[in-house]
Each structure stands twice: as C-alpha cells, then as structure tokens.
Amino acid sequence: MSDLTINADVAPGATGETPLVKAALISTAVLFLAVFLFLPLIVVFLEGFRKGVGVFMESFADPDTLSAVKLTLLVAAIAVSFNAIVGLAASWAIAKHHFKGKNLLLTLIDLPFSISPVISGLVYVLLFGAHGWLGPLLQSQGIQIIFAVPGIVLATILVTFPFVARELIPLMQSQGTSEEEAALSLGASGWQTFMKVTLPNIKWALLYGVLLCNARAMGEFGAVSVVSGHIRGLTNTMPLHIEILYNEYNFVAAFAVATLLASLALVTLVAKSVLERHYAGELNALQRQ
C-alpha cells in the first residue's frame, strides 16, 4: 500500500511532466502575473487614493475629466453596437453560406489584429484629413471627421471590429446549417429562423465578443490618439486624458482616472468570467450532439 502511495505521488502528469515540473510551471506563471499584472494594478489604485477619497472624488469634478469619461462611454457604446451588428452579419455570411471571396473577407476581418492601431488612425487621416482624399470635400459641406468625435468613433470601430466576428465564426461553423434548414423546411422565414434558431444558439458567444470589444474600445489609445487632436474637453477619451494629466505632473488626477478605467476593465473581466462558464457549457453541449 505504501509503495502504491509513493508511486502515485511521484507519477508524472497527463502530459508527462513530474509534480516538481508542474509546481515550477505554476510558480512561474503566478510570479509573472503578480509582477507584471497584479502589482501594477495595485499601484494604480494606491496612487489614485494616495491623498484620500476626497481628493480622489475631486479629480472627477474637473469638466475636462467628466468630458473624457462621457466621450469614452459614448464612443464605446457606438463602436460596440456597430461591431455587434456588422460582426454578426459577417459571421452569418461566412459560417452559413458559400460564396466567392469568403477567404478574402476572413482576411479583412483579421486585418486590424495584424496592423498597428497607429496605422489605422493614419488611414483615416489620409482619407478625411484637411489634405486627405475626402477631407476638403467634407469640410466644404461642414462635415468634420478628423479631430472630432466621428473620427474617434471610426478609428475605434476599425480597431475593435474583429472581436465579435472572431468569437462567433468558429461557433457558428461548428453548429452547421442543419437546424436552420429544418426550420426553413417547416415554413419559417429567414428572419424567424435567425431569431428562433440561430440567435439562441450563439447568444453567449455574442455577449462574450461584445464584452471583449467593449474592453478594447474603452482602452484604445493609439488609433484614437492619431485622429483626436488631443483637444481637452472635446476629443480626449480617458486614456488620452490620463496621458495629459500625467505629463502635467498631476499624478493624483491621472491615477484617479486610471483607477476608473481599471475598474471598468475589472467589471468587464468579472462579466467575462461569468459568460465563459455559460459559453463553455454551450460548447460542451454542442460537442455532445
């Protein structure tokens, strides 16, 4: 009995590693997360509240700070809503239909993952800037894209577009088209089939993609920095406003706004973890079918 116990304790894991190797791998991962993730996050909160809750709250009485918060939430709401609709449509087309150019569409969806956000912003400057291809024409009509809210929205949409589509496409492909074909054969319309069959099957994946898209939209810096013009009170989002406050040595206010941004990210993380449980259960159910 004792020999069996000893052998069980030193037996390698499912992938062949010994308990000592597993402990070393786990310790390395925990140490890495503690140093590069948790410690900086703790520092942000400590610095934000370093002079007390009163000073922390006073940081948000600044009109420019309130404007940055409102603009960040507005841009995220618009970008996420647009990407949820268009990403869902693109996923439906790719996963449920066969057509020429499907691989090209997949490549275009992944393109924002491959290029720098700064380049994404520069694309819009080239198109809609004062000396761009369409900028003079739009400005003659009183329409301003660059250094205005529309440019920030467009840049955020481009950078965050893949998150919803890339979450939905694998799931919808794994589901196939048999359920939709059955619904159509029973007399359901295309819209009824989508609402009653397709959407319930992908609801958790859709919400998961929306959360990821929202987190990236609120924290986007590079593309927004290029197209915003850094106009205080008008085109500064929270990440841009944090940079300005920090460069002005207003550290308490900078970390206070950073604390709010980090808190929003933590809320997103908690919601993501909850959805992952439902999402994992849905995938397991699909695999058993």
C-alpha positions as CSV (number, residue, x, y, z in Angstrom):
1,M,0.0,0.0,0.0
2,S,2.8,2.4,0.9
3,D,4.6,1.7,-2.4
4,L,1.4,2.5,-4.3
5,T,1.0,5.7,-2.5
6,I,4.6,6.8,-3.2
7,N,4.3,5.9,-6.8
8,A,1.1,7.9,-7.1
9,D,2.8,10.9,-5.6
10,V,5.7,10.9,-8.0
11,A,3.8,9.8,-11.0
12,P,4.0,12.2,-14.0
13,G,1.0,14.2,-15.1
14,A,-1.1,13.5,-18.1
15,T,1.3,15.3,-20.4
16,G,4.4,13.6,-18.9
17,E,5.7,16.2,-16.5
18,T,6.6,15.3,-12.9
19,P,4.9,17.1,-9.9
20,L,8.1,19.1,-9.5
21,V,8.0,20.4,-13.0
22,K,4.3,21.2,-12.6
23,A,5.0,23.1,-9.4
24,A,7.7,25.1,-11.2
25,L,5.5,25.9,-14.1
26,I,2.6,27.1,-11.8
27,S,5.0,29.1,-9.7
28,T,6.5,30.8,-12.8
29,A,3.0,31.7,-14.1
30,V,1.9,33.1,-10.7
31,L,5.1,35.1,-10.3
32,F,4.8,36.5,-13.7
33,L,1.2,37.6,-13.2
34,A,2.0,39.0,-9.8
35,V,4.9,41.1,-11.1
36,F,3.5,42.2,-14.4
37,L,-0.2,42.4,-13.8
38,F,-1.4,42.5,-10.2
39,L,1.4,44.7,-8.8
40,P,0.9,47.5,-11.4
41,L,-2.8,47.3,-10.9
42,I,-2.4,47.6,-7.1
43,V,-0.1,50.6,-7.6
44,V,-2.7,52.3,-9.8
45,F,-5.3,52.1,-7.1
46,L,-2.9,53.0,-4.3
47,E,-1.7,56.1,-6.2
48,G,-5.3,57.1,-7.1
49,F,-6.3,57.1,-3.4
50,R,-2.9,58.2,-2.0
51,K,-4.3,61.6,-0.8
52,G,-7.7,60.3,0.3
53,V,-11.1,59.6,-1.0
54,G,-12.0,63.3,-1.0
55,V,-9.1,64.3,-3.3
56,F,-9.9,61.3,-5.5
57,M,-13.5,62.4,-5.9
58,E,-12.4,66.0,-6.6
59,S,-10.5,64.8,-9.6
60,F,-13.7,64.0,-11.3
61,A,-15.2,67.4,-10.7
62,D,-12.9,68.8,-13.4
63,P,-15.1,69.5,-16.5
64,D,-12.3,68.1,-18.8
65,T,-12.2,64.8,-16.9
66,L,-16.0,64.4,-17.0
67,S,-16.0,65.2,-20.7
68,A,-13.3,62.4,-21.2
69,V,-15.4,59.9,-19.3
70,K,-18.6,60.7,-21.2
71,L,-16.8,60.6,-24.5
72,T,-15.2,57.3,-23.7
73,L,-18.5,55.7,-22.8
74,L,-20.2,57.3,-25.9
75,V,-17.6,56.1,-28.3
76,A,-17.6,52.6,-26.8
77,A,-21.4,52.3,-27.0
78,I,-21.4,53.3,-30.7
79,A,-18.5,51.2,-31.7
80,V,-19.7,48.1,-29.8
81,S,-23.2,48.4,-31.1
82,F,-22.0,48.8,-34.7
83,N,-19.5,45.9,-34.4
84,A,-22.1,43.6,-32.8
85,I,-24.5,44.1,-35.7
86,V,-21.9,44.0,-38.6
87,G,-19.9,41.3,-36.9
88,L,-23.0,39.2,-36.5
89,A,-23.9,39.7,-40.2
90,A,-20.4,38.9,-41.3
91,S,-20.3,35.8,-39.2
92,W,-23.6,34.6,-40.5
93,A,-22.4,35.1,-44.1
94,I,-19.1,33.3,-43.5
95,A,-20.4,30.4,-41.4
96,K,-23.8,29.7,-43.1
97,H,-23.1,30.5,-46.8
98,H,-20.7,29.6,-49.5
99,F,-19.6,32.4,-51.8
100,K,-16.6,33.7,-53.7
101,G,-14.3,35.9,-51.7
102,K,-15.0,34.2,-48.4
103,N,-11.3,33.8,-47.6
104,L,-10.7,37.5,-48.5
105,L,-13.5,38.5,-46.1
106,L,-11.9,36.5,-43.3
107,T,-8.6,38.1,-44.1
108,L,-10.1,41.6,-43.9
109,I,-11.7,40.7,-40.6
110,D,-8.4,39.7,-39.1
111,L,-6.5,42.8,-40.6
112,P,-6.9,45.0,-37.5
113,F,-5.1,42.3,-35.5
114,S,-2.2,42.5,-37.8
115,I,-1.6,46.2,-38.2
116,S,-0.6,48.8,-35.7
117,P,-3.5,50.9,-34.3
118,V,-1.5,54.0,-35.1
119,I,-1.6,52.9,-38.8
120,S,-5.3,52.5,-38.5
121,G,-5.6,56.1,-37.3
122,L,-3.3,57.3,-40.1
123,V,-5.5,55.7,-42.7
124,Y,-8.4,57.9,-41.6
125,V,-6.2,61.0,-41.6
126,L,-5.2,60.2,-45.1
127,L,-8.9,59.8,-46.1
128,F,-10.6,62.5,-44.1
129,G,-7.8,64.9,-43.1
130,A,-7.6,68.5,-44.2
131,H,-5.3,67.5,-47.0
132,G,-6.7,64.0,-47.4
133,W,-8.6,62.5,-50.3
134,L,-12.1,63.3,-49.0
135,G,-11.3,65.9,-46.3
136,P,-11.6,69.1,-48.4
137,L,-14.9,67.9,-49.9
138,L,-16.4,67.0,-46.5
139,Q,-15.2,70.2,-44.9
140,S,-16.8,72.3,-47.7
141,Q,-20.1,70.7,-46.6
142,G,-19.4,71.5,-42.9
143,I,-18.6,67.9,-42.0
144,Q,-15.5,67.3,-39.9
145,I,-14.2,63.8,-39.3
146,I,-10.6,64.2,-38.1
147,F,-10.1,66.0,-34.8
148,A,-13.8,65.4,-34.0
149,V,-15.9,62.6,-32.4
150,P,-16.8,60.9,-35.8
151,G,-13.1,60.2,-36.4
152,I,-12.7,58.8,-32.9
153,V,-15.7,56.5,-33.5
154,L,-14.4,55.3,-36.9
155,A,-10.9,54.6,-35.5
156,T,-12.4,52.7,-32.6
157,I,-14.7,50.7,-34.8
158,L,-11.8,49.6,-37.1
159,V,-9.6,48.5,-34.2
160,T,-12.3,46.6,-32.4
161,F,-14.2,45.1,-35.3
162,P,-12.6,41.5,-35.2
163,F,-13.6,40.8,-31.6
164,V,-17.3,40.0,-32.2
165,A,-16.9,38.3,-35.5
166,R,-13.9,36.1,-34.5
167,E,-15.9,34.9,-31.4
168,L,-18.9,34.0,-33.5
169,I,-17.5,32.4,-36.6
170,P,-16.0,29.2,-35.1
171,L,-19.1,28.5,-33.1
172,M,-21.5,29.1,-36.0
173,Q,-19.3,26.9,-38.2
174,S,-19.4,24.1,-35.6
175,Q,-23.2,24.3,-35.5
176,G,-23.6,23.8,-39.2
177,T,-26.8,24.6,-41.0
178,S,-29.0,21.6,-40.3
179,E,-31.2,23.4,-37.7
180,E,-31.7,26.4,-40.0
181,E,-32.6,24.1,-42.9
182,A,-35.0,22.2,-40.7
183,A,-36.7,25.5,-39.7
184,L,-37.0,26.7,-43.3
185,S,-38.4,23.4,-44.4
186,L,-41.2,23.8,-41.7
187,G,-42.2,27.1,-43.2
188,A,-40.2,29.6,-41.1
189,S,-39.0,32.8,-42.8
190,G,-35.3,33.8,-42.8
191,W,-35.9,36.3,-40.0
192,Q,-37.8,33.8,-37.9
193,T,-35.1,31.2,-38.4
194,F,-32.4,33.7,-37.3
195,M,-34.4,34.9,-34.2
196,K,-35.7,31.5,-33.1
197,V,-32.8,29.1,-34.1
198,T,-29.5,30.9,-34.8
199,L,-29.5,33.6,-32.2
200,P,-30.4,31.5,-29.2
201,N,-27.5,29.1,-30.1
202,I,-24.9,31.9,-30.2
203,K,-26.2,34.3,-27.5
204,W,-23.4,33.7,-25.0
205,A,-20.7,33.8,-27.7
206,L,-22.2,37.1,-28.9
207,L,-22.2,38.6,-25.4
208,Y,-18.7,37.4,-24.8
209,G,-17.5,39.1,-28.0
210,V,-19.3,42.3,-27.1
211,L,-17.5,42.3,-23.7
212,L,-14.1,41.9,-25.3
213,C,-15.0,44.6,-27.9
214,N,-16.1,47.0,-25.2
215,A,-13.0,46.5,-23.1
216,R,-10.8,47.2,-26.1
217,A,-12.9,50.2,-27.2
218,M,-12.7,51.9,-23.8
219,G,-8.9,51.4,-23.5
220,E,-7.9,52.2,-27.1
221,F,-5.1,54.7,-27.3
222,G,-3.1,54.5,-30.5
223,A,-5.7,55.0,-33.2
224,V,-7.7,57.5,-31.2
225,S,-4.6,59.5,-30.4
226,V,-3.9,60.0,-34.1
227,V,-7.4,61.2,-35.1
228,S,-8.4,63.0,-32.0
229,G,-6.2,66.1,-32.0
230,H,-6.0,65.9,-28.1
231,I,-8.5,68.8,-27.7
232,R,-9.3,69.0,-24.0
233,G,-12.9,68.8,-23.2
234,L,-13.8,67.9,-26.8
235,T,-11.9,64.9,-28.2
236,N,-10.0,63.5,-25.3
237,T,-11.0,60.0,-24.2
238,M,-10.0,58.6,-20.8
239,P,-6.7,57.1,-22.0
240,L,-5.7,60.3,-23.7
241,H,-6.7,62.4,-20.7
242,I,-4.7,60.2,-18.4
243,E,-1.6,60.9,-20.6
244,I,-2.2,64.6,-20.5
245,L,-2.6,64.7,-16.7
246,Y,0.5,62.6,-16.2
247,N,2.6,64.8,-18.5
248,E,1.4,67.9,-16.5
249,Y,2.6,66.2,-13.3
250,N,-1.0,66.0,-12.0
251,F,-0.3,62.5,-10.8
252,V,-3.3,62.1,-8.4
253,A,-5.8,63.1,-11.0
254,A,-4.1,60.9,-13.6
255,F,-4.2,57.8,-11.4
256,A,-7.7,58.6,-10.3
257,V,-8.9,58.5,-13.9
258,A,-6.7,55.4,-14.4
259,T,-8.4,53.8,-11.4
260,L,-11.8,54.4,-13.0
261,L,-10.6,52.9,-16.3
262,A,-9.1,49.9,-14.5
263,S,-12.3,49.4,-12.5
264,L,-14.3,49.3,-15.7
265,A,-11.9,46.7,-17.0
266,L,-12.3,44.6,-13.9
267,V,-16.1,44.7,-14.2
268,T,-15.7,43.5,-17.8
269,L,-13.3,40.8,-16.5
270,V,-15.9,39.6,-14.0
271,A,-18.7,39.6,-16.6
272,K,-16.4,37.8,-19.0
273,S,-15.7,35.1,-16.4
274,V,-19.4,34.6,-15.8
275,L,-20.1,34.3,-19.5
276,E,-17.2,31.9,-20.0
277,R,-18.9,29.4,-17.8
278,H,-22.1,29.6,-19.8
279,Y,-20.1,29.7,-23.1
280,A,-18.1,26.6,-22.1
281,G,-21.3,24.7,-21.2
282,E,-22.8,25.6,-24.5
283,L,-19.8,24.3,-26.4
284,N,-19.8,21.1,-24.4
285,A,-23.4,20.6,-25.3
286,L,-22.7,21.2,-28.9
287,Q,-19.9,18.6,-28.8
288,R,-22.2,16.0,-27.3
289,Q,-24.8,16.5,-30.1
